[in-house]
């Protein structure tokens, strides 16, 4: 799975790992929008959203993102059991299994 940053756009990106405290729907829409660029190998897109719900301000921001995901047409759920996040081979080449954090798939 290719990785992308704000300065490096790749249309094959199909998964967003969100671990930053974002609450504004516009930022969320911008991040999610990168996933929806057409690519022949892309079948579905996922946003994996990590949140520390024990921290009240982060939990509130997550609730705002939850509403934002819904308004953007995403469905909350969990990816298939065999879902794996492939890392950059330069970082050891290991794959990491999804740990069960909240995830959203395009509906």
N, CA, C and O atoms as a GROMACS GRO file, in nm:
protein
  428
    1UNK      N    1   0.084  -0.116   0.000
    1UNK     CA    2   0.000   0.000   0.000
    1UNK      C    3   0.090   0.124   0.000
    1UNK      O    4   0.167   0.142   0.093
    2UNK      N    5   0.080   0.207  -0.101
    2UNK     CA    6   0.161   0.329  -0.106
    2UNK      C    7   0.126   0.424   0.008
    2UNK      O    8   0.013   0.423   0.058
    3UNK      N    9   0.223   0.504   0.048
    3UNK     CA   10   0.201   0.603   0.151
    3UNK      C   11   0.203   0.741   0.086
    3UNK      O   12   0.270   0.760  -0.015
    4UNK      N   13   0.132   0.836   0.144
    4UNK     CA   14   0.129   0.971   0.086
    4UNK      C   15   0.132   1.074   0.197
    4UNK      O   16   0.083   1.051   0.308
    5UNK      N   17   0.188   1.187   0.166
    5UNK     CA   18   0.186   1.301   0.256
    5UNK      C   19   0.126   1.417   0.178
    5UNK      O   20   0.093   1.402   0.060
    6UNK      N   21   0.113   1.531   0.242
    6UNK     CA   22   0.057   1.648   0.174
    6UNK      C   23   0.138   1.686   0.051
    6UNK      O   24   0.083   1.738  -0.046
    7UNK      N   25   0.267   1.661   0.053
    7UNK     CA   26   0.351   1.700  -0.061
    7UNK      C   27   0.370   1.587  -0.161
    7UNK      O   28   0.429   1.608  -0.266
    8UNK      N   29   0.322   1.469  -0.130
    8UNK     CA   30   0.342   1.355  -0.218
    8UNK      C   31   0.209   1.286  -0.243
    8UNK      O   32   0.164   1.206  -0.161
    9UNK      N   33   0.146   1.317  -0.354
    9UNK     CA   34   0.014   1.262  -0.386
    9UNK      C   35   0.029   1.135  -0.469
    9UNK      O   36   0.102   1.133  -0.567
   10UNK      N   37  -0.041   1.030  -0.429
   10UNK     CA   38  -0.042   0.906  -0.504
   10UNK      C   39  -0.186   0.856  -0.510
   10UNK      O   40  -0.251   0.842  -0.406
   11UNK      N   41  -0.235   0.828  -0.628
   11UNK     CA   42  -0.374   0.789  -0.642
   11UNK      C   43  -0.401   0.647  -0.596
   11UNK      O   44  -0.518   0.610  -0.580
   12UNK      N   45  -0.299   0.565  -0.573
   12UNK     CA   46  -0.320   0.427  -0.529
   12UNK      C   47  -0.343   0.416  -0.379
   12UNK      O   48  -0.374   0.307  -0.330
   13UNK      N   49  -0.329   0.525  -0.306
   13UNK     CA   50  -0.349   0.521  -0.160
   13UNK      C   51  -0.492   0.481  -0.129
   13UNK      O   52  -0.587   0.541  -0.181
   14UNK      N   53  -0.509   0.378  -0.044
   14UNK     CA   54  -0.643   0.331  -0.012
   14UNK      C   55  -0.672   0.327   0.138
   14UNK      O   56  -0.783   0.290   0.177
   15UNK      N   57  -0.576   0.364   0.221
   15UNK     CA   58  -0.596   0.360   0.366
   15UNK      C   59  -0.533   0.482   0.431
   15UNK      O   60  -0.420   0.518   0.400
   16UNK      N   61  -0.608   0.544   0.519
   16UNK     CA   62  -0.558   0.658   0.597
   16UNK      C   63  -0.551   0.616   0.743
   16UNK      O   64  -0.650   0.572   0.800
   17UNK      N   65  -0.434   0.630   0.803
   17UNK     CA   66  -0.417   0.606   0.946
   17UNK      C   67  -0.421   0.742   1.012
   17UNK      O   68  -0.328   0.821   0.999
   18UNK      N   69  -0.528   0.770   1.083
   18UNK     CA   70  -0.544   0.901   1.146
   18UNK      C   71  -0.515   0.888   1.295
   18UNK      O   72  -0.591   0.825   1.369
   19UNK      N   73  -0.406   0.949   1.337
   19UNK     CA   74  -0.367   0.944   1.478
   19UNK      C   75  -0.344   1.084   1.533
   19UNK      O   76  -0.284   1.101   1.639
   20UNK      N   77  -0.391   1.183   1.462
   20UNK     CA   78  -0.376   1.323   1.504
   20UNK      C   79  -0.511   1.376   1.551
   20UNK      O   80  -0.615   1.335   1.499
   21UNK      N   81  -0.510   1.465   1.648
   21UNK     CA   82  -0.637   1.521   1.696
   21UNK      C   83  -0.694   1.622   1.597
   21UNK      O   84  -0.658   1.740   1.600
   22UNK      N   85  -0.782   1.575   1.511
   22UNK     CA   86  -0.847   1.659   1.411
   22UNK      C   87  -0.994   1.667   1.447
   22UNK      O   88  -1.055   1.565   1.479
   23UNK      N   89  -1.053   1.785   1.442
   23UNK     CA   90  -1.196   1.797   1.471
   23UNK      C   91  -1.271   1.866   1.358
   23UNK      O   92  -1.391   1.843   1.341
   24UNK      N   93  -1.204   1.950   1.280
   24UNK     CA   94  -1.271   2.027   1.176
   24UNK      C   95  -1.305   1.939   1.056
   24UNK      O   96  -1.219   1.869   1.003
   25UNK      N   97  -1.432   1.942   1.014
   25UNK     CA   98  -1.478   1.859   0.903
   25UNK      C   99  -1.402   1.888   0.774
   25UNK      O  100  -1.379   1.797   0.694
   26UNK      N  101  -1.362   2.014   0.752
   26UNK     CA  102  -1.288   2.048   0.630
   26UNK      C  103  -1.156   1.975   0.621
   26UNK      O  104  -1.119   1.927   0.513
   27UNK      N  105  -1.085   1.964   0.731
   27UNK     CA  106  -0.958   1.891   0.733
   27UNK      C  107  -0.983   1.743   0.709
   27UNK      O  108  -0.911   1.678   0.633
   28UNK      N  109  -1.084   1.690   0.774
   28UNK     CA  110  -1.121   1.550   0.757
   28UNK      C  111  -1.156   1.521   0.611
   28UNK      O  112  -1.113   1.420   0.556
   29UNK      N  113  -1.234   1.609   0.550
   29UNK     CA  114  -1.272   1.592   0.409
   29UNK      C  115  -1.150   1.597   0.318
   29UNK      O  116  -1.143   1.523   0.220
   30UNK      N  117  -1.055   1.684   0.350
   30UNK     CA  118  -0.933   1.693   0.269
   30UNK      C  119  -0.853   1.564   0.279
   30UNK      O  120  -0.808   1.511   0.178
   31UNK      N  121  -0.834   1.514   0.400
   31UNK     CA  122  -0.759   1.389   0.418
   31UNK      C  123  -0.829   1.273   0.349
   31UNK      O  124  -0.766   1.197   0.276
   32UNK      N  125  -0.960   1.260   0.370
   32UNK     CA  126  -1.036   1.150   0.310
   32UNK      C  127  -1.039   1.162   0.158
   32UNK      O  128  -1.038   1.061   0.087
   33UNK      N  129  -1.043   1.284   0.108
   33UNK     CA  130  -1.048   1.306  -0.036
   33UNK      C  131  -0.932   1.245  -0.111
   33UNK      O  132  -0.945   1.202  -0.225
   34UNK      N  133  -0.818   1.242  -0.046
   34UNK     CA  134  -0.699   1.182  -0.110
   34UNK      C  135  -0.719   1.033  -0.137
   34UNK      O  136  -0.659   0.978  -0.229
   35UNK      N  137  -0.804   0.970  -0.058
   35UNK     CA  138  -0.829   0.826  -0.076
   35UNK      C  139  -0.916   0.798  -0.198
   35UNK      O  140  -0.912   0.687  -0.252
   36UNK      N  141  -0.992   0.896  -0.242
   36UNK     CA  142  -1.091   0.872  -0.347
   36UNK      C  143  -1.043   0.905  -0.487
   36UNK      O  144  -1.124   0.911  -0.580
   37UNK      N  145  -0.915   0.928  -0.503
   37UNK     CA  146  -0.862   0.947  -0.638
   37UNK      C  147  -0.860   0.812  -0.708
   37UNK      O  148  -0.818   0.711  -0.652
   38UNK      N  149  -0.906   0.812  -0.832
   38UNK     CA  150  -0.920   0.687  -0.908
   38UNK      C  151  -0.784   0.620  -0.932
   38UNK      O  152  -0.684   0.686  -0.960
   39UNK      N  153  -0.784   0.488  -0.919
   39UNK     CA  154  -0.667   0.406  -0.949
   39UNK      C  155  -0.717   0.267  -0.984
   39UNK      O  156  -0.808   0.215  -0.920
   40UNK      N  157  -0.659   0.206  -1.086
   40UNK     CA  158  -0.708   0.078  -1.136
   40UNK      C  159  -0.703  -0.034  -1.032
   40UNK      O  160  -0.783  -0.127  -1.040
   41UNK      N  161  -0.612  -0.028  -0.936
   41UNK     CA  162  -0.601  -0.136  -0.838
   41UNK      C  163  -0.684  -0.113  -0.711
   41UNK      O  164  -0.688  -0.199  -0.624
   42UNK      N  165  -0.749   0.002  -0.701
   42UNK     CA  166  -0.821   0.036  -0.580
   42UNK      C  167  -0.964  -0.018  -0.585
   42UNK      O  168  -1.037   0.006  -0.681
   43UNK      N  169  -1.003  -0.093  -0.480
   43UNK     CA  170  -1.138  -0.149  -0.473
   43UNK      C  171  -1.221  -0.087  -0.360
   43UNK      O  172  -1.342  -0.071  -0.374
   44UNK      N  173  -1.156  -0.052  -0.250
   44UNK     CA  174  -1.224   0.009  -0.137
   44UNK      C  175  -1.123   0.095  -0.062
   44UNK      O  176  -1.002   0.079  -0.078
   45UNK      N  177  -1.174   0.186   0.019
   45UNK     CA  178  -1.086   0.272   0.098
   45UNK      C  179  -1.124   0.260   0.245
   45UNK      O  180  -1.239   0.233   0.280
   46UNK      N  181  -1.023   0.281   0.332
   46UNK     CA  182  -1.042   0.270   0.477
   46UNK      C  183  -0.976   0.387   0.546
   46UNK      O  184  -0.871   0.436   0.504
   47UNK      N  185  -1.039   0.432   0.653
   47UNK     CA  186  -0.977   0.527   0.744
   47UNK      C  187  -0.971   0.457   0.880
   47UNK      O  188  -1.074   0.420   0.935
   48UNK      N  189  -0.851   0.440   0.932
   48UNK     CA  190  -0.832   0.381   1.064
   48UNK      C  191  -0.806   0.497   1.159
   48UNK      O  192  -0.706   0.568   1.147
   49UNK      N  193  -0.896   0.517   1.251
   49UNK     CA  194  -0.893   0.634   1.339
   49UNK      C  195  -0.857   0.591   1.480
   49UNK      O  196  -0.933   0.520   1.546
   50UNK      N  197  -0.741   0.635   1.526
   50UNK     CA  198  -0.693   0.601   1.660
   50UNK      C  199  -0.724   0.716   1.754
   50UNK      O  200  -0.696   0.832   1.724
   51UNK      N  201  -0.784   0.683   1.869
   51UNK     CA  202  -0.823   0.786   1.965
   51UNK      C  203  -0.803   0.735   2.107
   51UNK      O  204  -0.831   0.619   2.136
   52UNK      N  205  -0.756   0.821   2.194
   52UNK     CA  206  -0.746   0.790   2.336
   52UNK      C  207  -0.872   0.846   2.403
   52UNK      O  208  -0.875   0.962   2.442
   53UNK      N  209  -0.974   0.763   2.415
   53UNK     CA  210  -1.102   0.809   2.469
   53UNK      C  211  -1.097   0.840   2.618
   53UNK      O  212  -1.193   0.892   2.674
   54UNK      N  213  -0.985   0.807   2.684
   54UNK     CA  214  -0.970   0.840   2.826
   54UNK      C  215  -0.935   0.988   2.847
   54UNK      O  216  -0.941   1.038   2.960
   55UNK      N  217  -0.899   1.057   2.739
   55UNK     CA  218  -0.868   1.200   2.746
   55UNK      C  219  -0.991   1.274   2.692
   55UNK      O  220  -1.020   1.266   2.573
   56UNK      N  221  -1.062   1.345   2.779
   56UNK     CA  222  -1.191   1.406   2.738
   56UNK      C  223  -1.185   1.492   2.612
   56UNK      O  224  -1.273   1.481   2.527
   57UNK      N  225  -1.085   1.576   2.597
   57UNK     CA  226  -1.079   1.661   2.479
   57UNK      C  227  -1.060   1.578   2.352
   57UNK      O  228  -1.117   1.611   2.248
   58UNK      N  229  -0.982   1.471   2.360
   58UNK     CA  230  -0.963   1.385   2.243
   58UNK      C  231  -1.090   1.307   2.211
   58UNK      O  232  -1.122   1.285   2.094
   59UNK      N  233  -1.161   1.265   2.314
   59UNK     CA  234  -1.288   1.194   2.292
   59UNK      C  235  -1.390   1.285   2.225
   59UNK      O  236  -1.464   1.241   2.137
   60UNK      N  237  -1.395   1.412   2.266
   60UNK     CA  238  -1.489   1.507   2.204
   60UNK      C  239  -1.452   1.531   2.057
   60UNK      O  240  -1.539   1.538   1.970
   61UNK      N  241  -1.323   1.543   2.030
   61UNK     CA  242  -1.279   1.563   1.891
   61UNK      C  243  -1.316   1.442   1.806
   61UNK      O  244  -1.356   1.456   1.690
   62UNK      N  245  -1.301   1.323   1.864
   62UNK     CA  246  -1.338   1.202   1.791
   62UNK      C  247  -1.486   1.200   1.759
   62UNK      O  248  -1.525   1.160   1.649
   63UNK      N  249  -1.570   1.243   1.852
   63UNK     CA  250  -1.715   1.248   1.826
   63UNK      C  251  -1.746   1.343   1.711
   63UNK      O  252  -1.837   1.316   1.632
   64UNK      N  253  -1.674   1.453   1.700
   64UNK     CA  254  -1.692   1.544   1.586
   64UNK      C  255  -1.649   1.475   1.457
   64UNK      O  256  -1.716   1.488   1.355
   65UNK      N  257  -1.536   1.402   1.462
   65UNK     CA  258  -1.493   1.330   1.342
   65UNK      C  259  -1.595   1.224   1.304
   65UNK      O  260  -1.623   1.204   1.185
   66UNK      N  261  -1.652   1.157   1.402
   66UNK     CA  262  -1.752   1.054   1.375
   66UNK      C  263  -1.868   1.112   1.295
   66UNK      O  264  -1.914   1.052   1.198
   67UNK      N  265  -1.916   1.229   1.337
   67UNK     CA  266  -2.024   1.295   1.262
   67UNK      C  267  -1.975   1.335   1.122
   67UNK      O  268  -2.049   1.326   1.025
   68UNK      N  269  -1.850   1.380   1.115
   68UNK     CA  270  -1.793   1.418   0.986
   68UNK      C  271  -1.783   1.300   0.891
   68UNK      O  272  -1.815   1.312   0.773
   69UNK      N  273  -1.738   1.184   0.942
   69UNK     CA  274  -1.731   1.064   0.858
   69UNK      C  275  -1.868   1.030   0.802
   69UNK      O  276  -1.883   1.000   0.684
   70UNK      N  277  -1.969   1.035   0.889
   70UNK     CA  278  -2.105   1.001   0.846
   70UNK      C  279  -2.152   1.096   0.736
   70UNK      O  280  -2.210   1.053   0.637
   71UNK      N  281  -2.126   1.227   0.754
   71UNK     CA  282  -2.170   1.324   0.653
   71UNK      C  283  -2.095   1.308   0.521
   71UNK      O  284  -2.144   1.349   0.416
   72UNK      N  285  -1.975   1.248   0.526
   72UNK     CA  286  -1.898   1.222   0.405
   72UNK      C  287  -1.932   1.089   0.340
   72UNK      O  288  -1.877   1.054   0.235
   73UNK      N  289  -2.025   1.014   0.402
   73UNK     CA  290  -2.070   0.888   0.343
   73UNK      C  291  -1.996   0.765   0.391
   73UNK      O  292  -2.011   0.658   0.333
   74UNK      N  293  -1.917   0.778   0.497
   74UNK     CA  294  -1.845   0.663   0.551
   74UNK      C  295  -1.933   0.584   0.646
   74UNK      O  296  -2.026   0.639   0.705
   75UNK      N  297  -1.903   0.457   0.660
   75UNK     CA  298  -1.975   0.367   0.748
   75UNK      C  299  -1.878   0.320   0.856
   75UNK      O  300  -1.767   0.276   0.826
   76UNK      N  301  -1.919   0.330   0.982
   76UNK     CA  302  -1.831   0.287   1.092
   76UNK      C  303  -1.836   0.136   1.105
   76UNK      O  304  -1.942   0.074   1.092
   77UNK      N  305  -1.722   0.077   1.130
   77UNK     CA  306  -1.715  -0.067   1.148
   77UNK      C  307  -1.572  -0.111   1.166
   77UNK      O  308  -1.483  -0.032   1.198
   78UNK      N  309  -1.550  -0.238   1.145
   78UNK     CA  310  -1.416  -0.295   1.157
   78UNK      C  311  -1.379  -0.362   1.025
   78UNK      O  312  -1.465  -0.421   0.960
   79UNK      N  313  -1.254  -0.353   0.987
   79UNK     CA  314  -1.212  -0.419   0.863
   79UNK      C  315  -1.213  -0.570   0.880
   79UNK      O  316  -1.224  -0.620   0.992
   80UNK      N  317  -1.202  -0.644   0.770
   80UNK     CA  318  -1.201  -0.791   0.778
   80UNK      C  319  -1.088  -0.840   0.869
   80UNK      O  320  -0.989  -0.769   0.889
   81UNK      N  321  -1.104  -0.959   0.924
   81UNK     CA  322  -1.006  -1.015   1.018
   81UNK      C  323  -0.866  -1.027   0.956
   81UNK      O  324  -0.766  -1.019   1.028
   82UNK      N  325  -0.859  -1.045   0.826
   82UNK     CA  326  -0.728  -1.061   0.762
   82UNK      C  327  -0.669  -0.929   0.711
   82UNK      O  328  -0.569  -0.929   0.638
   83UNK      N  329  -0.729  -0.818   0.750
   83UNK     CA  330  -0.681  -0.686   0.709
   83UNK      C  331  -0.541  -0.662   0.767
   83UNK      O  332  -0.520  -0.678   0.887
   84UNK      N  333  -0.447  -0.623   0.681
   84UNK     CA  334  -0.312  -0.594   0.727
   84UNK      C  335  -0.269  -0.458   0.674
   84UNK      O  336  -0.305  -0.418   0.564
   85UNK      N  337  -0.192  -0.389   0.755
   85UNK     CA  338  -0.132  -0.263   0.713
   85UNK      C  339   0.009  -0.295   0.668
   85UNK      O  340   0.090  -0.344   0.747
   86UNK      N  341   0.039  -0.268   0.544
   86UNK     CA  342   0.172  -0.295   0.492
   86UNK      C  343   0.257  -0.171   0.510
   86UNK      O  344   0.219  -0.061   0.469
   87UNK      N  345   0.371  -0.189   0.570
   87UNK     CA  346   0.460  -0.076   0.594
   87UNK      C  347   0.559  -0.062   0.480
   87UNK      O  348   0.570  -0.148   0.393
   88UNK      N  349   0.630   0.047   0.482
   88UNK     CA  350   0.735   0.072   0.385
   88UNK      C  351   0.843  -0.034   0.404
   88UNK      O  352   0.892  -0.050   0.516
   89UNK      N  353   0.883  -0.107   0.298
   89UNK     CA  354   0.986  -0.211   0.311
   89UNK      C  355   1.117  -0.159   0.371
   89UNK      O  356   1.193  -0.235   0.431
   90UNK      N  357   1.144  -0.032   0.354
   90UNK     CA  358   1.267   0.024   0.410
   90UNK      C  359   1.264   0.027   0.562
   90UNK      O  360   1.367   0.046   0.626
   91UNK      N  361   1.146   0.009   0.621
   91UNK     CA  362   1.133   0.012   0.767
   91UNK      C  363   1.136  -0.126   0.830
   91UNK      O  364   1.088  -0.142   0.942
   92UNK      N  365   1.189  -0.225   0.766
   92UNK     CA  366   1.204  -0.364   0.810
   92UNK      C  367   1.123  -0.460   0.724
   92UNK      O  368   1.149  -0.580   0.724
   93UNK      N  369   1.025  -0.410   0.651
   93UNK     CA  370   0.944  -0.497   0.568
   93UNK      C  371   0.837  -0.572   0.645
   93UNK      O  372   0.772  -0.660   0.589
   94UNK      N  373   0.817  -0.538   0.772
   94UNK     CA  374   0.714  -0.606   0.852
   94UNK      C  375   0.576  -0.552   0.818
   94UNK      O  376   0.561  -0.436   0.780
   95UNK      N  377   0.477  -0.637   0.834
   95UNK     CA  378   0.338  -0.596   0.823
   95UNK      C  379   0.280  -0.599   0.964
   95UNK      O  380   0.321  -0.679   1.047
   96UNK      N  381   0.185  -0.512   0.988
   96UNK     CA  382   0.123  -0.504   1.119
   96UNK      C  383  -0.024  -0.536   1.107
   96UNK      O  384  -0.093  -0.477   1.023
   97UNK      N  385  -0.072  -0.626   1.187
   97UNK     CA  386  -0.216  -0.659   1.186
   97UNK      C  387  -0.292  -0.545   1.252
   97UNK      O  388  -0.243  -0.481   1.344
   98UNK      N  389  -0.411  -0.521   1.203
   98UNK     CA  390  -0.497  -0.416   1.258
   98UNK      C  391  -0.533  -0.452   1.401
   98UNK      O  392  -0.565  -0.567   1.430
   99UNK      N  393  -0.528  -0.355   1.492
   99UNK     CA  394  -0.547  -0.383   1.634
   99UNK      C  395  -0.689  -0.358   1.686
   99UNK      O  396  -0.712  -0.370   1.807
  100UNK      N  397  -0.782  -0.326   1.601
  100UNK     CA  398  -0.920  -0.312   1.646
  100UNK      C  399  -0.965  -0.172   1.679
  100UNK      O  400  -1.075  -0.156   1.732
  101UNK      N  401  -0.886  -0.069   1.650
  101UNK     CA  402  -0.930   0.067   1.671
  101UNK      C  403  -1.047   0.098   1.577
  101UNK      O  404  -1.075   0.021   1.486
  102UNK      N  405  -1.114   0.210   1.600
  102UNK     CA  406  -1.229   0.247   1.517
  102UNK      C  407  -1.185   0.261   1.371
  102UNK      O  408  -1.076   0.311   1.344
  103UNK      N  409  -1.267   0.218   1.280
  103UNK     CA  410  -1.238   0.233   1.139
  103UNK      C  411  -1.365   0.270   1.064
  103UNK      O  412  -1.476   0.245   1.109
  104UNK      N  413  -1.345   0.330   0.948
  104UNK     CA  414  -1.456   0.376   0.867
  104UNK      C  415  -1.429   0.338   0.723
  104UNK      O  416  -1.318   0.358   0.673
  105UNK      N  417  -1.528   0.283   0.655
  105UNK     CA  418  -1.515   0.246   0.514
  105UNK      C  419  -1.611   0.332   0.434
  105UNK      O  420  -1.719   0.369   0.480
  106UNK      N  421  -1.568   0.363   0.313
  106UNK     CA  422  -1.654   0.444   0.225
  106UNK      C  423  -1.780   0.364   0.195
  106UNK      O  424  -1.774   0.246   0.162
  107UNK      N  425  -1.894   0.432   0.207
  107UNK     CA  426  -2.022   0.364   0.189
  107UNK      C  427  -2.073   0.376   0.049
  107UNK      O  428  -2.180   0.325   0.017
   0.00000   0.00000   0.00000
